[in-house]
């Protein structure tokens, strides 16, 4: 059949690509998981604000 595009996987891979644009998220420097989660939220907020502007 060949290559079949999986919609959900594409969305996840695209989102991970966006997150990797933030230098601090490329390596896990944080000690607490909540700090890493907070930086992910901040990065996604920044990405969405830039897309809306």
N, C-alpha and C positions, 0 to 999 in steps of 0.2 A: 504493500500500500504506500510506503514511503513516509515522509515526514508529516506528522499530524500536530497541529498547534493546540496546546492546552491553554485555555484562557486564564485559568486561575494561576497556573505556574508562571505565565508571562507577567502577570500583575505583581506577583511576589518577587520575581527576578528584577523587574524594573524598579520596584521599591528599594530593594537591596542596593541596586546601582546608585540610586539617589542618595541613600544613606552613606555610601562609601565616598561621596564627595566631601564629607566632613572629615577633616584630618584626624580629629580626636577619636572618632569611632572606628578608624581603620585598625588601630591597635587597642587592646583592652587594657588601659592604664588604671582603671578605677578599681578600688578595693571592694566597694559595696555594689551589689547588683542594682540597688535602687538608684545609685548615681549614674550608672550606665543607662538605665531606663529613662532617667530624666534627660540625659543628653540626646537620646533617641527622640523623645518628645520634642525637645527644643529644635532639633534639626528638622523634624517633619513640619513643625510650625513655621520655621524659616523658609522651607521649600514651598509650602502652601501660600505664604504671604507673598513670596516673590512671584509665584504663578498668578496670583490675583492682581498684583500691581501692574 
